[in-house]
Amino acid sequence: MDLTEFPAMSRGDMRDFRIAIDQSFREFTRAYGDQLEQMFHPIQVLLNFIEGLLIGGPWIVVLLAIAAVIWALSRSLRIAGGTVIALMLIGYFGMWEDTMRTIAMVSVCTLIAVIIGIPLGILMARSDRANALITPVLDMMQTMPSFVYLIPVVMIFGLGKVPGVIAVVIYALPPIVRLTNLGIRQVPADVLEAAEAFGTDGRQKLIDVQLPLALPTIMAGVNQTIMMSLAMVVVASMIGVRGLGQPVLQAINNQYFTLGVMNGLAIVAIAIIFDRATQAYGRRLQRHLEAEHG
């Protein structure tokens, strides 16, 4: 078969097709842009509040508070001590404020992703039809180039924090949805049969049996969501999200090797801290559940 004879759309038709879609989207943003901004305004309020706490508070108090949260998750003095050392080095090299902005952004994005992702994962686990419908969407979200997410959110919201949060959440959402679905589906059938024998209904079985047993897998999803949120920080800096991503973007544009490496290492340090803390928390949950179930 001659591939040059493939029945492709003509250039003129393709141009008209693109123009029609772009025009429709612009009309949508003009008609509903203000309502959508109002809808997402609480996200900006929450992000500003957390940023204010982390940046406006005394650095030693913020440092100890973060270390206490990490210790509460990991119950490891080594991980908590490493957190203190890493954050002190970050502050010594003048990256404290950008780091706190990044931590605030990742925290808000992870919270939103968990609030959306866990119910979606539960829905997929309980309904094969929902699983079949949502899985292709997740596949598209994971394979779509991250820069593409910036186009519609910037057209609707302009530059700033809210479009950055939305883009990061879209990019980081699939792992928590997939692993929540996987964790619930992997609960042993004999455990579910035993729960049914004791007269539990569907809601009780989900809350008292399936979710507790799936928690380690769900925590792995939270871990991956955090990592993907951090990976999106540099990309989100292109639309005005302040934090460690902006100096990296500046370093790329101006070929500042040291600036890029230092801020990149700060992102790596945050990623390692969150990764170790959430992994340790997941292992603690696993041991606790194994002890409960014999």
Secondary structure, DSSP 8 states (H G I E B T S, - for coil): --GGG-----HHHHHHHHHHHHHHHHHHHHHHHHHHHHHHHHHHHHHHHHHHHHHHS-HHHHHHHHHHHHHHHH--HHHHHHHHHHHHHHHHTT-HHHHHHHHHHHHHHHHHHHHHHHHHHHHHHH-HHHHHHHHHHHHHHHHS-GGGGHHHHHHHH-SSHHHHHHHHHHHHHHHHHHHHHHHHHTS-HHHHHHHHHTT--HHHHIIIIIHHHHHHHHHHHHHHHHHHHHHTHHHHGGGT--STHHHHHHHHHHT-HHHHHHHHHHHHHHHHHHHHHHHHHHHHHHHHHHHHT-
